Amino acid sequence: MSGTSSQAEKSNFSLFNSLTEFNHEQVVVCNDNATGLKAIIAVHNTVLGPGLGGTRFWVYNNEQEAMNDALRLSRGMTYKASISGLNLGGAKAVIVADKDTKKTEAFMRKFGRFVENLNGKYITAEDVGTTTKDMEYIAMETDHVVGLPENMGGGGDPSPVTAYGVYMGMKASAKKAFGNDSLAGKLVTVQGVGKVGYYLVELLVKDGAKVFISDINEQNLKHTAALGGEVISPNDVYSKKVDIFAPCAMGAILNSETIPQLNCAIVCGSANNQLKEDVQHGNMLRDRGILYAPDFLVNAGGLINVYSEYTGYVRERAMAQTEHIYDLTLDIFHKSETENLNTQLAATKIAEERIHNVMLVKSTY
């Protein structure tokens, strides 16, 4: 990534306007010349507790894109924690990489120092592009990290729990759309078969679904096809006629260009920020009769898992709480209908109401 944004980006992007729009508490920009570390830590809201969210390692086109990703992802974590009933706020970090950036021990430990300097306001974890090994390095510098390997008392990779939550949301969506929550015989396209997508395909195949898979990574495709997934071209991923479309890659893939192509009854996947615009594109899905399971609810299993680690890890407790995503998804569909809101806005309203009510309680202390 270039060290400076273009002149157009400078004129069109205002950091403080963005913070006001998303209602963030704090953004920390991290730089270390010795290791080459460039990172952004965005703390969205800490009313319910410390902001917990993973650290993403990604190559961005420009600095504005990286900042926008951090802001949107951290806000999503706030809603995810709130709607799941967790005593956590929302935050997220992005490490801005280029093709030559190496995640060395020194690099990750330096990032850990930046996390430590926030004195517990931010708790980090694994995310796209980072691993449990990276969390080990971070843990050498701070206690404010979860997602550690099991041999260090952590819960290990949260991806299976995230996938299980998406699976629960998918079954609830099937119950609403088809009158039965069985996925046997259903046609499902999974876009993105990295760690979460892989485990989701495994669950779907075991349930008797016919699964189509797409990914830009050939190794991911080969690995997941061995489970029984049928590879399709990325060009066909939106238009293929299926019962369920599961976005499990990057965000903003549901937009004015892709939504008209969809040929499905349900959208339910693990990707964060699937809607490019919550109102416009949530309404477009509803107007087309496509049932949308809000991403920050159905993908909350990973957060539930690391929160369990934060409070004293018990895998069975994390799985049981993740299973509750089924009932919450049905509750959101009901609220959407009764209040004439698209499902994303209905879920956001529930999350914001909890934060508002707790804020009122704290104001009386």
C-alpha positions in Angstrom: 0.0 0.0 0.0 1.2 3.5 -0.8 2.2 5.6 2.2 0.0 8.5 1.0 -3.6 8.7 -0.2 -4.4 10.2 -3.6 -5.4 13.9 -3.7 -9.0 12.8 -4.5 -9.2 10.6 -1.5 -7.8 13.4 0.8 -10.6 15.8 -0.5 -13.4 13.3 -0.2 -12.6 11.6 3.1 -13.0 13.2 6.5 -11.9 11.1 9.5 -13.9 13.0 12.0 -17.0 13.0 9.8 -16.7 9.2 9.6 -16.3 8.9 13.3 -19.4 11.0 13.8 -21.4 9.0 11.3 -20.4 5.6 12.9 -20.4 7.1 16.4 -17.0 5.9 17.4 -15.3 6.5 20.8 -11.7 6.3 19.7 -9.4 5.4 16.8 -5.7 4.7 17.4 -3.3 4.8 14.4 -0.2 2.7 15.1 3.2 3.1 13.3 6.5 1.5 13.9 9.4 2.1 11.5 11.6 -0.6 12.9 9.2 -3.5 12.1 7.2 -1.8 9.3 4.0 -2.1 11.3 1.1 0.1 10.2 -2.2 -0.6 12.0 -5.5 1.0 13.0 -7.4 0.1 16.1 -11.0 1.4 16.1 -13.0 1.3 19.4 -16.6 1.8 18.6 -18.5 1.5 21.9 -17.7 0.3 25.4 -21.0 0.8 27.2 -21.5 -2.9 27.7 -17.9 -3.7 28.4 -14.4 -3.6 26.8 -14.3 -3.6 23.0 -13.4 -7.1 21.7 -12.7 -7.7 18.1 -10.1 -9.5 16.0 -7.1 -8.1 14.2 -7.3 -8.3 10.4 -4.1 -8.5 8.3 -5.0 -7.3 4.8 -3.6 -5.5 1.7 -5.8 -2.5 1.1 -5.9 -0.3 -2.0 -5.5 2.9 0.0 -5.5 4.2 3.6 -9.2 5.4 3.3 -10.3 1.8 2.5 -8.4 0.5 5.5 -9.9 3.1 7.9 -13.4 2.5 6.5 -13.0 -1.2 7.0 -11.8 -0.7 10.6 -14.8 1.6 11.4 -17.4 -0.7 9.8 -16.0 -3.8 11.3 -15.8 -2.4 14.8 -19.3 -1.1 14.7 -20.5 -4.6 13.6 -18.7 -6.0 16.7 -20.7 -3.7 18.9 -23.9 -4.9 17.5 -22.8 -8.5 17.5 -21.9 -8.4 21.2 -25.0 -6.6 22.1 -27.5 -8.7 20.3 -25.8 -11.9 21.6 -26.3 -10.7 25.2 -22.5 -10.5 25.9 -21.0 -7.9 28.3 -18.7 -6.6 25.6 -18.3 -3.6 23.5 -17.2 -3.4 19.9 -13.7 -2.8 18.5 -11.6 -4.0 15.6 -8.0 -3.7 14.4 -6.6 -3.8 10.9 -3.0 -4.3 10.1 -2.3 -2.5 6.8 -0.1 -4.8 4.7 1.5 -5.0 1.3 2.9 -7.9 -0.6 6.2 -7.7 1.2 4.9 -7.4 4.8 6.0 -10.2 7.1 4.3 -11.1 10.3 7.4 -11.8 12.3 7.6 -12.2 16.0 8.9 -8.6 16.5 6.1 -7.3 14.2 3.3 -9.0 16.1 4.8 -8.2 19.5 5.0 -4.6 18.6 1.3 -4.7 17.8 0.8 -6.3 21.2 2.4 -3.3 22.8 -0.1 -0.9 21.1 -2.9 -3.1 22.4 -1.4 -3.1 25.9 -1.2 0.7 25.8 -5.0 0.9 25.6 -5.2 -0.6 29.2 -7.9 -3.1 28.5 -10.3 -0.9 26.5 -9.5 -3.2 23.5 -9.2 -7.0 23.6 -7.8 -8.5 20.4 -8.3 -11.9 18.8 -7.7 -13.8 15.5 -9.3 -12.5 12.3 -8.8 -12.8 8.5 -5.1 -13.0 7.9 -4.0 -13.7 11.4 -3.6 -17.0 13.3 -3.4 -18.4 16.8 0.4 -18.2 16.5 0.1 -14.5 16.0 -2.0 -14.3 19.1 0.7 -16.1 21.0 3.2 -13.4 20.0 0.7 -10.7 21.0 0.2 -12.4 24.3 3.9 -11.9 25.1 3.2 -8.2 25.4 -0.4 -8.0 26.7 -3.0 -10.0 28.6 -5.7 -8.3 26.5 -5.9 -11.1 23.9 -8.1 -14.1 23.3 -8.2 -16.8 20.7 -5.1 -18.5 22.1 -4.2 -22.1 21.4 -5.7 -24.7 23.6 -2.3 -25.6 25.1 -2.2 -22.1 26.5 -5.7 -22.4 28.1 -7.5 -20.8 25.2 -10.3 -22.0 22.9 -8.1 -22.4 19.8 -9.5 -21.6 16.4 -13.0 -20.1 16.8 -14.0 -20.9 13.1 -15.9 -24.1 13.9 -18.1 -22.2 16.4 -18.7 -19.3 13.9 -19.7 -21.9 11.3 -22.1 -23.5 13.8 -23.8 -20.2 14.5 -24.3 -19.6 10.7 -25.7 -23.1 10.4 -28.2 -22.3 13.2 -29.2 -19.0 11.5 -29.5 -20.9 8.2 -31.8 -23.5 9.8 -34.0 -20.7 11.3 -34.1 -19.0 8.0 -35.3 -22.2 6.3 -37.9 -22.6 9.0 -39.2 -19.1 8.1 -39.0 -19.4 4.4 -39.9 -23.0 3.8 -41.8 -24.0 7.0 -39.3 -26.6 8.0 -35.7 -26.2 9.3 -34.3 -29.3 7.6 -31.6 -28.5 5.1 -31.6 -31.9 3.6 -31.9 -31.6 -0.2 -31.5 -27.9 -0.2 -29.2 -26.2 -2.7 -26.7 -23.9 -1.1 -23.9 -21.8 -2.6 -21.1 -21.0 -0.2 -19.0 -18.0 -1.4 -15.6 -18.3 0.3 -14.4 -21.5 1.8 -11.6 -20.4 4.1 -11.7 -21.6 7.7 -15.4 -20.7 8.5 -16.7 -21.6 5.0 -14.9 -25.0 5.2 -16.6 -25.9 8.5 -20.0 -24.6 7.3 -19.8 -26.8 4.2 -18.9 -29.8 6.5 -22.1 -29.1 8.5 -24.3 -28.7 5.4 -23.0 -31.8 3.7 -23.7 -33.8 6.9 -27.2 -32.4 6.9 -27.8 -33.7 3.4 -27.6 -30.4 1.5 -26.2 -30.1 -2.0 -23.4 -27.5 -1.7 -21.7 -25.4 -4.4 -18.5 -23.7 -3.5 -16.5 -20.8 -4.9 -13.2 -19.2 -3.8 -10.3 -17.3 -5.3 -7.9 -19.7 -3.5 -7.4 -22.9 -5.4 -6.1 -24.7 -2.3 -9.2 -23.8 -0.3 -11.4 -25.1 -3.1 -9.5 -28.4 -3.3 -9.6 -28.9 0.4 -13.3 -28.2 0.7 -14.3 -30.1 -2.4 -13.1 -33.2 -0.6 -16.0 -32.8 1.8 -18.5 -33.1 -1.1 -18.8 -29.5 -2.3 -19.1 -28.9 -6.1 -16.9 -26.1 -7.4 -18.5 -23.4 -9.5 -17.0 -20.3 -11.2 -17.0 -17.0 -9.3 -18.9 -15.6 -12.3 -21.8 -17.9 -11.4 -21.9 -17.4 -7.7 -24.7 -14.8 -7.6 -26.9 -16.0 -10.4 -26.9 -19.7 -9.8 -30.4 -20.9 -8.8 -30.2 -22.2 -5.3 -32.3 -22.1 -2.1 -29.6 -20.4 0.0 -26.7 -18.1 -0.8 -24.0 -18.0 1.9 -21.5 -15.2 1.6 -18.4 -16.3 3.7 -15.7 -14.1 2.2 -15.3 -10.3 2.3 -17.9 -7.6 2.9 -20.1 -5.2 0.8 -20.9 -8.0 -1.7 -24.6 -7.4 -1.5 -25.0 -4.2 -3.5 -26.9 -2.6 -6.4 -25.0 -4.7 -8.9 -25.2 -8.1 -7.3 -28.6 -8.2 -5.6 -30.5 -8.1 -9.0 -28.5 -11.2 -10.0 -29.4 -13.3 -6.9 -31.5 -16.4 -7.7 -32.2 -17.7 -4.1 -34.8 -17.5 -1.3 -32.4 -16.9 1.6 -29.1 -15.1 2.2 -27.2 -16.3 5.3 -23.5 -16.4 5.6 -20.5 -15.6 7.8 -19.0 -12.5 6.0 -19.0 -9.3 8.0 -20.8 -6.2 6.6 -22.4 -8.1 3.7 -24.7 -5.2 2.8 -22.9 -2.2 1.2 -25.7 0.0 2.6 -27.9 -1.2 5.4 -31.0 0.7 4.3 -30.8 0.7 0.5 -29.6 -2.9 0.0 -31.5 -4.4 2.9 -34.7 -3.0 1.4 -33.7 -4.3 -2.1 -33.4 -7.8 -0.7 -36.8 -7.5 1.0 -38.4 -6.0 -2.1 -37.1 -9.0 -4.1 -38.6 -11.4 -1.5 -35.2 -12.7 -0.4 -35.0 -13.4 3.3 -31.7 -11.9 4.8 -30.3 -13.3 8.0 -28.3 -10.3 9.5 -24.6 -11.1 9.4 -23.6 -9.7 12.8 -26.1 -12.1 14.4 -25.5 -15.3 12.6 -21.7 -15.0 12.6 -21.5 -14.2 16.3 -20.4 -17.7 17.3 -16.7 -16.8 17.1 -17.2 -13.9 19.4 -19.2 -16.0 21.8 -16.4 -18.5 21.8 -13.6 -16.0 22.6 -15.9 -14.3 25.2 -16.2 -17.7 26.9 -12.4 -17.8 26.9 -12.3 -14.3 28.4 -14.5 -15.3 31.2 -13.2 -18.8 31.7 -13.3 -21.1 28.7 -15.9 -23.9 28.6 -16.5 -25.2 25.0 -19.9 -26.7 25.8 -21.1 -23.4 27.2 -19.9 -21.5 24.1 -21.7 -24.0 21.8 -24.9 -23.9 23.8 -25.0 -20.1 23.6 -24.2 -20.2 19.9 -27.2 -22.5 19.4 -29.4 -19.7 20.7 -28.7 -17.8 17.4 -31.5 -20.0 16.0 -34.2 -18.4 18.3 -32.7 -14.9 17.9 -32.9 -15.1 14.1 -36.6 -16.0 14.3 -37.2 -13.1 16.7 -35.6 -10.7 14.2 -37.7 -12.0 11.4 -40.8 -11.4 13.5 -39.7 -7.9 14.5 -39.0 -7.1 10.8 -42.5 -8.0 9.9 -44.3 -6.4 12.8 -42.4 -3.1 12.5 -42.0 -3.0 8.7 -38.2 -2.9 8.8 -35.7 -4.8 6.7 -34.1 -7.5 8.8 -30.7 -5.7 9.1 -32.4 -2.6 10.6 -34.6 -4.8 12.9 -31.5 -6.5 14.3 -29.6 -3.2 14.6 -32.6 -1.7 16.5 -32.5 -4.6 19.0 -28.7 -4.2 19.5 -29.0 -0.4 20.0 -31.9 -0.7 22.4 -29.8 -2.9 24.8 -26.9 -0.4 24.6 -29.2 2.5 25.3 -30.9 0.8 28.2 -27.6 -0.1 29.9 -26.3 3.4 29.3 -29.4 4.8 31.2 -28.7 2.4 34.1 -25.0 3.5 34.3 -26.0 7.2 34.2 -27.8 6.7 37.6 -24.6 5.3 39.3 
